[in-house]
Amino acid sequence: MDQEGSLTDRVRRVMQRLAPALSVDGGGVELVRIEGDSVYFRWTGACIGCPGTDLTLRYGLESTITEEIPEIKRVVPIGAEEEEADS
């Protein structure tokens, strides 16, 4: 388990490692922010609106990030409407 770098850097590295599997179908993820023990991200490309994102989140992103970075307890997708409310 790689403990080097800031929390943000570590989360980005895990997301980058998972990116090739998502890009096969034209999708991806982008880190939005980290607050406390939660990672907030947005789906990109073909992942937007894809019915498989729940499984990808649970068994891909969330399980890998929380396993490799124990400080993170939640991985939360956000949509454009949530981003606008945060602005």
PEJO-V849095 format. One record per run of one state. SS is the DSSP state (helix for helix, strand for strand, loop for the rest). FROM is the first residue (numbers start at 1). TO is the last residue. If there is no record, write none. Layout:
SS_FROM_TO + SS_FROM_TO
This chain:
loop_1_6 + helix_7_23 + loop_24_26 + strand_27_35 + loop_36_37 + strand_38_45 + loop_46_52 + helix_53_68 + loop_69_73 + strand_74_77 + loop_78_79 + helix_80_86 + loop_87_87
